[in-house]
Every structure is written in structure tokens, then in C-alpha cells.
Amino acid sequence: MIYIIRGKLGLGRYRSLAANVMGIPIFAHEILRLWRMRIEHIALWTTDMERCKQYFVFYFGAVAGAEYVNPVKGFTSCFLSFPEGARIELMKTTALSPIVIEPGAQRMGLTHIAISVGSAERVDELTRKLRDGGFPILDGPRRTGDGYYESVTLDPDGNRIEIMA
């Protein structure tokens, strides 16, 4: 249970017991701190920074930030920002040899990035645009069993991208 004191959820000097999870007391101020957590960004290795950047800018409306270059480490990165606050960091290296996998391969760990475009019509429109641009459409558009309307494509480096509404 969560206690609300004077309309505030355990704020300030109030440290109300909010829950007891597996015998561990959880206080309201701790819940508030956890609610502020979010995934800040994901990072993708690429062999062609400009090609990958243009893909997300042109098809998904991302805004590309300035490139960061560290010549000593052979590292370049660029953050792509989306209107709702999500970000993708594109990274390129000359010092490492990231493992290259078959485009679209299913693997343990990160398997796809899902980008919500707001409506089924927009999913259809963007899917056509990507197909016309020469990008493979692996699935859909279709209604999934969990209620999403989506299609699946590959970015220039072979990462699975779900376009969803």
C-alpha cells in the first residue's frame, strides 16, 4: 500500500512505509526516486556513421547532435534525439573490432528497437517509404497478439527496428 500524506506521496520529512516487498520495507521516497528512472539512451556500433545517422533522421525524424571525436581512442559518436526524449548514440571505432552479425539475426540480449510513430496509418506510410528506399521489411504491417500494430525492418547495419502504433 502507498500512503499519501497531505496530498504528497511521502515527500519531504515524511517517510511513509509504502510497501513491503519480499520482507523488505519500501518507503514512499524510494518509490518516487525509482519513478524518475528511465532509459536515457541506447548505443549502436556502426561502420558508417553518416549513413546510419541519415537513416534515423530521414525516416524517423531524429535530430542529430554534434559528433564527438576522440582521435587517441579511435572513437566517434553522435547522439540522435527524438521528440519524446529518447536518444540513440551511434558509435564508430577504429581501435576495436566489434563482432559483426548477420543482418536481422535473432540473438540473446538486445534484439530490436521499437519506435512508436503514433498511428497505424503512419506505420503503413513509413513501411512503404522504407520499402521504396530499399530497406527490407521482415514482417507486417500487422496487428500483433498483444495489440500493437507494427512492421519490422532493418537499419543500415542490420539491427531490427520495429515500427509500431
C-alpha positions in Angstrom: 0.0 0.0 0.0 1.1 3.6 -0.6 0.3 6.3 1.9 -0.4 9.8 0.8 0.2 12.5 3.4 -1.2 16.0 2.8 -1.6 15.2 -0.9 2.1 14.3 -1.2 3.4 10.8 -1.7 5.9 10.5 1.1 7.7 13.8 0.2 9.9 15.9 2.5 10.2 14.8 6.0 7.5 12.2 5.6 9.0 8.8 5.0 5.9 6.6 4.9 6.1 2.9 4.5 4.7 2.4 1.1 5.1 -1.3 0.6 6.7 -4.5 1.9 8.2 -6.5 -0.9 9.6 -9.9 -0.1 10.0 -8.8 3.6 11.9 -5.7 2.6 10.3 -2.4 3.6 10.0 0.1 0.7 9.4 3.7 1.6 7.5 6.2 -0.5 10.5 8.4 -1.1 12.3 5.4 -2.6 9.4 4.7 -4.9 9.5 8.3 -6.0 13.2 8.0 -6.8 12.6 4.9 -8.8 9.7 6.5 -10.8 12.3 9.0 -12.1 14.4 6.3 -13.7 14.2 5.9 -17.4 16.4 4.5 -20.1 18.5 7.6 -21.2 19.8 6.2 -24.4 20.9 3.0 -26.3 24.1 2.8 -28.2 24.7 1.2 -31.6 28.1 0.4 -33.2 28.1 1.4 -36.9 30.7 1.1 -39.7 29.2 4.1 -41.5 28.2 7.0 -39.1 26.8 9.2 -41.8 24.7 6.5 -43.5 23.2 5.4 -40.1 22.6 9.0 -39.0 20.8 9.8 -42.2 18.6 6.7 -41.8 17.2 7.8 -38.4 17.0 11.5 -39.4 15.2 10.9 -42.7 12.9 8.0 -41.8 12.2 8.6 -38.1 12.7 12.4 -37.6 15.6 12.1 -35.3 17.7 15.2 -34.7 21.4 14.6 -34.9 23.7 16.3 -32.4 27.3 17.3 -32.9 29.8 14.5 -33.4 32.2 13.8 -30.7 35.7 12.6 -31.9 38.4 11.1 -29.8 41.3 10.5 -32.2 43.5 9.0 -29.4 41.0 6.2 -28.9 39.8 6.0 -32.5 36.3 6.7 -31.4 33.5 8.8 -32.9 29.9 9.2 -31.6 26.8 11.2 -32.3 23.6 11.3 -30.3 20.3 11.2 -32.1 17.3 12.7 -30.2 13.6 12.0 -30.7 10.8 14.4 -29.7 9.7 12.4 -26.6 13.2 12.4 -25.1 14.5 9.0 -26.2 18.1 9.0 -27.7 20.3 6.7 -29.7 24.0 7.0 -29.6 25.7 6.0 -32.8 29.3 4.9 -32.3 32.2 4.1 -34.7 35.7 2.9 -33.8 39.0 2.2 -35.5 40.5 0.8 -32.4 38.2 -2.2 -31.8 36.7 -4.9 -33.9 33.0 -5.2 -32.8 31.5 -8.5 -33.7 29.5 -8.3 -36.9 26.4 -10.5 -37.1 24.2 -11.4 -40.0 21.7 -8.6 -40.7 18.5 -9.2 -38.8 19.8 -12.2 -36.8 18.0 -13.1 -33.7 20.4 -13.3 -30.7 20.4 -13.2 -27.0 20.4 -9.8 -25.5 19.3 -6.7 -27.4 17.1 -8.0 -30.3 15.3 -4.9 -31.6 14.5 -1.2 -31.1 10.8 -0.3 -31.1 9.9 3.2 -32.3 6.3 4.3 -31.9 5.0 6.5 -34.7 1.6 7.2 -33.3 -0.9 5.5 -35.6 -1.5 2.5 -37.8 -1.7 4.8 -40.8 1.8 6.2 -40.0 3.1 2.6 -39.6 1.8 1.8 -43.1 3.2 5.0 -44.6 6.7 4.6 -43.1 6.8 1.0 -44.0 6.1 1.9 -47.7 8.7 4.6 -47.5 11.3 2.3 -46.2 10.5 -0.4 -48.7 10.7 2.1 -51.5 14.0 3.2 -50.1 15.4 -0.3 -50.5 15.2 -1.4 -46.8 13.9 -4.9 -46.2 10.5 -5.3 -44.4 10.8 -8.5 -42.4 7.3 -8.6 -41.1 4.0 -6.7 -41.3 2.4 -4.4 -41.1 0.2 -6.4 -38.9 -1.7 -6.5 -35.7 0.2 -8.4 -33.0 -1.3 -10.8 -30.4 -0.5 -8.2 -27.7 -2.5 -5.5 -29.5 0.3 -3.5 -31.3 0.1 -2.6 -35.0 3.7 -3.0 -36.3 6.1 -3.8 -39.0 9.7 -4.8 -38.7 12.6 -3.6 -40.8 16.4 -3.4 -40.7 18.5 -0.3 -40.2 21.6 0.1 -42.4 23.7 -2.0 -40.0 21.2 -4.9 -39.9 19.6 -4.0 -36.5 15.9 -4.9 -36.2 13.7 -1.9 -36.0 10.0 -2.3 -35.0 7.8 0.5 -36.3 4.7 0.5 -34.1 1.5 2.2 -33.1 
